[in-house]
Amino acid sequence: MKKGLMLSVVTFGLIASSHLNAAEDLSSMFSEGKASGQIRMFYIDREYQGSAGNTTHRGSTAIGGYLKYETASLNGLSFATAFYTINEIDSRETMDPTLFGEGNDNYSMLGEAYLQYKFENTTFKAGRQKLSTPMLGDDDARMLPNLFEAYVLTNKDITDTTLTLGHVTKFAQGTFGRAYNGGILSATAGYSYVNSQDYAGEFKNVGTYAFDESTDGITMASVTYTGIDNLKLQLWDYYAHDIMNIVYGEANFSWNCLITDAIKPYAGVQFIKENSVGDEFGGEIESIYGAAKVGFKVQNFNLSFAYSQTGENDAADNNNYLENAIVSAWGGMPAYTQGMVTRHMFLAGTKAAKVAASYNFKDMGTNLTTAAYYTEFDMDENSGYGIARTASEAGFDAIYNPQAVKNLQLRLRGNFPRGFAESTSGKTGWNEYRFIANYNF
């Protein structure tokens, strides 16, 4: 694996000086292409605590990333491919699974391989690719992101409006999904209800991945409108064949403070509605989630408050815990109230609240951004994940881009859940620290 990573770096050195331009013929289409990528080093340390008796102290360090090559455009047509890899540097006796693949092993993969065609305001992209949408997303929280096999058409002919139509056939789970092992928590946190431990880096049919039943994929459509000053509206529909239909809507608005121009208020609302369809491979689902967020900016300071709620399960039907939960099986995680790790806001009957603040130190001559947050999740007794309780998570995030090394980002993160899980044996929480170095080229 280390030899493969070195080969990627050498390859980059040979072709990085080229630029992406419009090609005149097939030969120049490739000779005028460009290379890009990222080298990532990730250290994570988690020490469990709580009355449940779990005293595990786990941690790992890994290096990896991706190398991407894109051809120049020839009459609007271009091609791209990206190679992804993970390599262990060091680990505690108990490894952290979220940095590696099946069996906590290193792995490499051809993560992106697509063709793209652009004509005026329309773009078509087909093949293995990244997606970043509310309910289908890359969720790049550990070593490698989620990836998709998809066919996506985007059009901007209408002023201030973006239209999207796509079909997704396969899903390759990133390493973060290995934090879960299937079940209700996994399916509401972005991953498989069946098994997310063994699927990292493998392109699988989206239905097989989520519920171990092959389907015809996910058809999605969206409209995003920004034609009114300080207002952004978006509406998405995802039809996961024989599983469910997902409707996602969001509105974000900012305005001028009546008291002083120094304060920049903003607000947002979002909703998710899910209903099972066809053969209902995920069981009967009829769920709704609503959330609101308000905040303000004062120069480089930002403070926000958010609240969300899901519908409750009926105690008489508590064998189907997904019925009123928000199923998010393909990485999408748009919730205003999510923590860095805790994603209980999508479990049925959960009322969640979050306060977050950030400050950018750029006016002091340093490229440093810091953030802190606190979330609480009021858990219903019929949520399907432990007993009724209040779970919480506090955390921080610091991002530094040193001027001395262009394209290098250093990041320190910490999260401290309490009551994350609880049963008759007690509560489970932990203290976790992460250090990430990203070098983009």
N, C-alpha and C positions, 0 to 999 in steps of 0.2 A: 504494500500500500504506500509506503514512504517513497519507493521508486516511482510509482505512478504519480504522486504529488509533485515530485521533482521534475518529471517529464512535462507536467502541465506548466510549471513555472518556466522551464526552458522554452517550451513552445510559445508561450506568451512573449518572451524576450525576442524571439525571431520575427514575430508578426505584429507587435504592438505599435510599430511606427506607421502602419497603414491607416487610411481614413475611409469612412463610409460615405461614398458619393454616388451619384447616378452613373451607372456604367453605360458604356457605348456598345459593348458586345459581351458575349458569354465569358470570354477570357478575362476581361477587365472586371466583370461582375464579381469574380473571386479574388483577383489580384488587388482590387481596391476595397476589399472587405476590411473589417476591423475586429480586433479581439478585446475582450473586457472580462472582468471577473472580480472575485473577492477571495482573499485569504482570511480565514477566521480562526482565532484561538479562543477556546471557551473553557473556563474553570467554574465548577459548581460545587458547593459544599452545603449539605443539608443535615441538620441534627434534630431528630425527632424529640418531642417532649409531650407531657400530658399524663393523665391518670390511667390511660389504657395499657401502659406497660411497654410500649414500643420505644426502645432506647437506641434504635438504629442510627448510626452515623455514617452517611454515605457521601461519596464525592468522586469526581473524575475531572481530568483535563484532556482535551482533544484539540486537534488541529485539522482543518479541512477547508472546504469552500467549493468554488466552481470556476471553470474557465469556459468562456462563451465566445463563439465566432459567428459573426453576421456578415453575409455577403452584401455588396452594394446592390442597389436597386436597378433592375433592367426592365424598362417599360412598366414600372410599378411593382415588379415581382422580385422578391428577395427570399433568402433562406437563412436559417439560423440553427445552431446546435450548441448544447452546453453539457459539459461533463462535471458531475458532482462527486465529491469524495469526503470520507471521514477517516481519521487516523488517531488512535489512542496515544496519548503521551504518558499519562500516569493515572492511577486510581487508588482509592482506599481499598481495604479488603472487601467492602461492599461497594460495588460500582454504582454510579448513577446511570440508570437505563436511558435517560432522555437525550444522551449525546451519541448513542450508537444504534446499530441495527439489531436484527433478531439474534438472540443469544448474547447480547452485549458485544457483538463483533463489529469490526470495521467493515465498511462496504463502499463501493463506488457504483455509479450508475450514469446512463445517458438520460439526464433529466429533462432536457429540452431538445426537440427536433421538430421544427415547424417551417411551413412556408407562409409567406405574407404577401398579400397583394393590395396595393393602394391605388385608388382611382378617384381623383378629386377629393370629396369629403367622405369617402367610403373606404373602410379597411376590412379585409377578410384575413383571418389568421387560423390555420389548421394544423393540428398535430400536438405533440407534447409541449406544454407551456405553463407559465405561471398564470394564476387568476387571482384577482383581488376584488371580490365583490362581497356584499354583506353576509351572505349565507354560503358562499363557496370561496374559500380564501387560503392563502399560503401559510398563515399562522407561523411566521418565521421567528419562533421564540427560543430555539435551541440551535443545533448545528446546521441542519438542513430543513428547508421549507416543504410544505405540501406542494405537489405538482399535479397537473391534470392532462388528460388527453381530451381535447375539445376542439370545436369548430365555432368560431365567434365572428359575427358580422357587426361592425360599428358604423354608424352614419351620423353626420353632423350637418346635413343639408339645411335643416330648420335652424334659424338663428337662435343661439343660446340654448340649444337642445341637443342632447346626445341620446341616440336610440341604439339599443343593443339587442341582438338576437343570437342565441347560441345553443349548442347542444354538447353536453359533456358525457363521455362514455366511460372514462376510467379515472381512477384516483390513486395517486401514489402518496401515501402518508409520510409526512416528515418525522423527524426523530422525537419531537415533543409529544406526539401521540402515545409514545411508550410509557408515559406517566400513568396511563390507565390500562386496565385489563378487561375491557368490555363492561357491559352492564349499564345501569341508568346514569351513573355519573359520567361515564365515557361518552355516551350518546348525546348528552346535553352539553358537553364541554367541547365538542368539535370532532368526535371520533367514533369508532366502530362500537356498536352494541354487542358485537360478537367477540372480537379479539383485536386489540390494537397493539399488543406486545410483539406480534410476529409479522406485521405487515409493512414495516418501515422500508421505503425504497422500492416497493414492488407495485407496478401498475396493475390494478385490479378493477374489474367491472364495479361501478359505483354501488349497485345493489348487493353484489357479493360482499364487497367490503363492509357495508353498513349492517346488513341483516342476513348474510350468507344465502342470498337468493339473487340469481342473475336477473337483471332487468334491461329495458331498452334505453336506460340512461336518464339524464336530467335535461329537460328543455327549459331554457330561461329566456326572459325578455325583460327589458327595462327602459325607462325614460327618465332622464335627468334634466332639470330645467334651472337655468341661472339668469333668466331674463329680467328679473326684478332686482334692483339694487339691494345688496346685503341679504338676499334670500336665496336659498338653494333647496330644491325639492327633488326627491327621487322616489321612484316606485319600481319594485322588482317583483317578478313572479317566477317561481321555480316549480316546474312540474316534474317531480321524481316519479317516473312511471312505476305503477303498482306499489308505491310506498306512500307518498303524500304530496299535496300541493302546498307551497309556502308562499305567502305574500308578505313582502317587507316594504314598509314605507318610512320615510324620514323627512323632516323639515328642519332647517337650520336658519336662524335669523339673527342679525346683529343690528344695533341702532345707536344713535347718538344720545348720550346722557343729557338730560335737561338741566342738570346742575353744573356740570363742568365737562369740557372736551377731553380732559385727562382720563376720564373713565369710559371704557368701551364695553357696554353690556352686550350679552348674547344669550340665546336660548335655543333649545332643540327639543323635538319630540320624535319618538320612534315607536313603531308597533310591528308585531309579527303575528300572523294568523296562519295556523297549520290545520289541514284536514287530510285524513287518510283517503287514498284513492285506489281503484282497481282491486288487486288481490290483497292489499293491505299487509304487505310483508312485515311492516313495523307494528302491526296491531292497529287497533282503533285509536286514532289520534284526532282530537278536536280541541286545540289549545290556542291560547292567546296571551300575548305579552305586550305590556305597554310601559313606556318610560319617558321621563322628562328630565331636562337638564337646564340649569341657569348658571350664569357666571359673568365675570367681568375681567377686563384687562386694564391694568394701570402701568403704562410704559412696558417694562419687561416682566411684570408680575401678572400671574393668571390664577384666579381662584374660581372653582366651580363646585356645584352641588347637583347630585342626581338621585332619582328615585325610580324604582321599577316594581312591577308586580305581575305575577302569573296567576291563572285560574287554579282552583283547588281540585284535587281528586276527591271523589266520593269514597268514604270509608268502606262502603259496601262493594266497591269495585277496585279495591286496592291491589289486586293482583296485576293490574295493568297500570304501572306507574308512569308510562309514557303518555297516557291519554290526555292529560292537561299540561304536560311538560313541553318545552320547546326543544324539538329534536334538531340537533346541529351536528350531523355526522360527517361533514366534509370540510371541516376546518373553519367555516365562517363563524366569526365571533365579534359582532358589532355592538354588543351591549354597553350602554353607558355605565352600568354598575358592576362590571366585571373587575375582579382583582387581578394582580399579576399572575396568580395561580388559582385562586378560588373563583369558580364559575358556577356557583350554586344558584344564581339568579334565574336560570332557565329551568330549574326543578319546579314541579308543580307546587302551587300554594306558597311560593317564596316572595316575601317582601324585602327588597334590598335597597340600601342607601349608601351613597359614596360622597366623600368630600375629597377634593384634590387641589393641590396648589403647585405652581412651578415658577421658577425665576431664571431668566437668562442674564448672564453676567457680561454680555458683549460690550456694554457701555463702560465697563471697568477694564477693558483691554484684554479680556480672556474669553476664549470660545468655549464656555462652560454653561450647561443647562442643568438645573437640578429640579427634582420634583418629589413630592411626598403625597401620600393618600391614606385614607382609612375607609374601609367598607364594612358593612354589617348585613347579614342575611338572616332574616327571621324565618326559620324553617318550619314547615307544616308537618304534622305527625304522619300524614299520608304522602309525603314527598317520595318515599321509596328509598331514601338514603339516610339510614340511621333513624334516630328518634327526634322528636320535636326539640328544637334548641335554637340558640342564636350563635351562628358562626361569624367570625370576624377575620379581617386581615388588614394589617398595616404594612406599609412598605415605602421604599424610596428608590430613586433612579437618578444617576448622575452621568451625563454624557459630556466628554471632553474631546475636542478636535485640536490637537496641538499644531500651532502654526509652523513649527520646525519640520514637521513631516506631513507633507501634503497627502490628503486622502486617507489618513489614519484616524480612526475613531476608537477611543477608549471608553468603556462603559462599566460602571459599578452599580449593581442592583441588589436589593435585599427585600425579602418578604417574610412575614411573621404571622401565619394563620393560627387561630385559636378556635377550638371546637370544630375543626374542619370535618372530622368524623366523630360520631359518638354512638356507643352501644352500651349494653349493660356492663361491659368491662371497663368503661370509662371513655375519656376524650382523647383525641389525637390532634396534635399541632406540631409545628416545627419552626426552627430558625434557619433561613436559607440565604446564602450569599452567592452572587455570581460576578465574575469578572470576564468581560468580553473585549477582545481586540479585533477590529475589522479593518483590513486594508483593501481599499477598492482601487481598481485600475482599469 
